[in-house]
Amino acid sequence: MSQLSGPRDAKGVAEAIVAEIQTLPVQNTPSVRAIRRKYSAMLAGESPELVLDVTRELLAHEHRWVAYELIRYHPGAFGSLGAKDLEDLGQGMDSWWAVDSFARTLAGPAWLNGQVPDGLIHRWARSKDRWWRRAALVSTVALNMRSHGGKGDAPRTLRACRMLVADHDDMVAKAMSWALRELIAHDPGAVARFLVEHDDALAARVKREVCHKLTTGLKNPRRKKP
């Protein structure tokens, strides 16, 4: 693929990706990701603008995680992301998997890289939309997950968690548990203090899972058989 430019080419690339996905005998993550990798290689020399246009077309076809990964693995496109780009790319999220793909693949790593300010994540935490509130918490995972390049960031992680400490929406509580458990590898003491400080407000799920992780290293340790 070469000399592509403009929305017409972007639409054609997106339609080709969708067509290949639809012809797969089995549509699962490995098989779809193989197609994404193929197109990542084909688009490697193209402009960030074209890659972003392709992803917008894919979002219209509801191929969110493929779209997000195309950006993530194109250094120019990913490096060009700012706050408005992220909010545009996250529009219409309506499931935990859509949020987690967005926050783990794009929002969290962009925040970690200093491409967007803390205030953006805080705005999401104050949203009336449960999915944006979840996105705020899942975005902290990149700060603490070594595979994302995270080196541990208790202040920023706990500030986001503190903003949602009394939110018992199940999708948000699960993300709170995840955010705190990822931080344990870097600062278990800060997490333990957070649990004590907010014991009266935190959802029971959060306290249970995070306490298990602190004491056993597991989210849900199996009970010993009698």
C-alpha positions in Angstrom: 0.0 0.0 0.0 1.5 3.4 -1.0 0.6 6.9 -1.9 -2.7 6.8 0.0 -4.2 10.1 1.1 -7.6 11.5 2.1 -10.9 10.1 3.4 -11.6 8.2 0.2 -8.5 6.0 0.6 -9.2 5.7 4.4 -12.7 4.4 3.7 -11.3 1.9 1.2 -8.7 0.6 3.7 -11.3 0.3 6.4 -13.7 -1.5 4.1 -11.0 -3.9 3.1 -10.2 -4.7 6.8 -13.9 -5.2 7.6 -14.3 -7.5 4.5 -11.3 -9.7 5.6 -12.7 -9.9 9.2 -16.1 -11.0 7.8 -14.6 -13.7 5.7 -12.8 -15.3 8.6 -14.1 -18.9 9.2 -13.6 -18.2 13.0 -13.7 -14.7 14.3 -11.7 -14.6 17.5 -9.1 -12.3 18.9 -6.1 -14.1 17.5 -7.5 -14.3 13.9 -8.8 -10.7 13.9 -5.5 -9.5 15.4 -3.6 -11.2 12.6 -5.5 -9.0 10.2 -4.9 -5.9 12.2 -1.1 -6.7 12.2 -1.2 -7.1 8.5 -2.7 -3.7 8.0 -0.5 -2.1 10.7 2.5 -3.2 8.5 0.9 -1.9 5.4 0.1 1.5 7.0 3.5 1.8 8.7 4.8 4.4 6.2 1.5 6.3 6.0 0.7 9.6 7.7 -0.9 9.8 11.1 -3.8 11.6 9.5 -4.6 8.7 7.2 -4.4 6.2 10.0 -6.7 8.3 12.2 -9.1 8.5 9.2 -9.1 4.7 8.8 -9.8 4.2 12.5 -12.8 6.6 12.4 -14.2 4.6 9.5 -13.6 1.4 11.5 -15.4 2.8 14.5 -18.4 3.4 12.3 -18.4 -0.4 11.6 -18.1 -1.1 15.4 -14.6 -2.6 15.2 -13.4 -0.6 18.2 -10.4 -2.5 19.4 -9.0 -3.1 15.9 -9.3 0.7 15.3 -7.6 1.5 18.6 -4.8 -1.0 18.0 -4.1 0.5 14.5 -3.4 3.8 16.2 -1.4 2.3 19.1 1.0 0.5 16.8 1.5 3.4 14.4 4.0 5.6 16.4 3.0 8.8 14.5 -0.7 8.3 14.9 -0.4 7.4 18.6 2.0 10.3 19.3 -0.3 12.8 17.7 -3.2 12.0 20.1 -4.4 14.8 22.3 -7.3 15.3 24.7 -9.9 16.1 21.9 -8.7 13.1 19.8 -9.2 10.7 22.7 -12.6 12.0 23.6 -13.7 11.7 20.0 -12.4 8.2 19.8 -14.2 7.2 23.0 -17.6 8.5 22.0 -20.3 5.8 22.0 -18.5 3.4 24.4 -21.3 1.3 25.9 -19.7 -1.8 27.3 -16.8 -2.8 29.7 -14.8 -4.3 26.8 -15.1 -1.1 24.7 -14.0 1.0 27.7 -11.1 -1.3 28.6 -9.8 -1.5 25.0 -9.9 2.3 24.8 -8.4 3.0 28.2 -5.7 0.3 28.1 -4.7 0.7 24.4 -4.9 4.5 24.0 -6.0 6.7 26.9 -3.8 5.2 29.7 -0.6 5.0 27.6 -1.2 8.5 26.2 -1.6 9.8 29.8 1.5 7.9 30.9 3.5 9.6 28.0 2.4 13.0 29.1 0.3 13.6 25.9 -2.8 14.5 27.9 -3.2 16.3 31.3 -4.4 14.8 34.6 -7.4 17.1 34.3 -8.8 15.1 31.3 -8.9 11.9 33.4 -10.4 13.9 36.3 -13.2 15.2 34.0 -14.0 11.7 33.0 -14.2 10.7 36.7 -16.8 13.4 37.2 -18.9 12.3 34.2 -22.5 11.3 34.5 -21.7 8.4 32.1 -20.7 5.3 33.9 -18.4 4.3 31.0 -16.3 7.4 31.1 -16.0 7.0 34.9 -14.8 3.5 34.3 -12.4 4.8 31.6 -10.8 7.2 34.2 -10.0 4.3 36.5 -8.8 1.9 33.8 -6.5 4.6 32.4 -4.5 4.4 35.7 -3.6 0.8 34.8 -1.0 2.0 32.3 0.7 4.0 35.1 1.4 0.9 37.0 1.6 -2.0 34.5 5.2 -2.8 33.6 4.2 -4.2 30.2 2.8 -0.7 29.4 6.0 0.9 30.6 4.5 2.0 33.9 6.8 2.4 36.8 4.2 3.0 39.5 2.4 6.2 40.2 0.5 6.2 43.5 -0.4 9.9 43.6 -2.1 10.0 40.3 -3.7 6.5 40.7 -5.1 7.2 44.1 -6.3 10.7 43.2 -8.5 9.2 40.4 -9.6 6.4 42.8 -10.4 9.0 45.5 -12.7 10.8 43.2 -14.8 7.7 42.7 -14.4 6.0 46.1 -18.2 6.1 46.8 -19.3 5.1 43.3 -20.9 1.6 43.7 -21.9 1.2 40.1 -20.6 -2.4 39.4 -18.7 -1.4 36.3 -16.9 1.4 38.2 -16.3 -0.7 41.3 -14.7 -3.5 39.3 -12.4 -0.9 37.7 -11.6 0.6 41.1 -10.5 -2.9 42.2 -8.3 -3.3 39.1 -6.7 0.1 39.5 -5.8 -0.6 43.2 -4.6 -4.1 42.5 -2.2 -2.9 39.8 -0.7 -0.4 42.2 0.1 -3.0 44.8 3.1 -4.2 42.9 4.7 -0.8 43.4 3.3 0.6 46.6 1.3 -1.9 48.7 1.5 0.4 51.7 -0.3 3.2 49.9 -3.0 0.8 48.8 -3.4 -0.6 52.4 -3.7 2.9 53.8 -6.2 3.9 51.1 -8.4 0.9 52.1 -8.4 1.9 55.7 -9.0 5.6 55.0 -12.0 4.8 52.8 -13.3 1.7 54.5 -16.8 3.2 55.0 -17.2 4.3 51.4 -15.7 1.6 49.3 -17.8 -1.1 47.7 -17.5 -4.5 49.4 -16.1 -6.1 46.1 -13.3 -3.6 46.1 -12.3 -4.2 49.7 -12.5 -8.0 49.3 -10.5 -8.3 46.1 -7.9 -5.8 47.0 -7.4 -7.2 50.5 -7.0 -10.7 49.0 -4.4 -9.3 46.6 -2.5 -7.6 49.4 -2.5 -10.7 51.6 -2.3 -13.6 49.1 -1.1 -12.1 45.9 -4.3 -13.3 44.2 -7.6 -11.5 43.4 -9.8 -14.4 44.4 -7.8 -17.1 46.2 -9.4 -20.5 46.0 -10.8 -21.9 49.2 -9.1 -25.0 50.5 -11.1 -28.1 50.2 -12.0 -29.7 53.5 
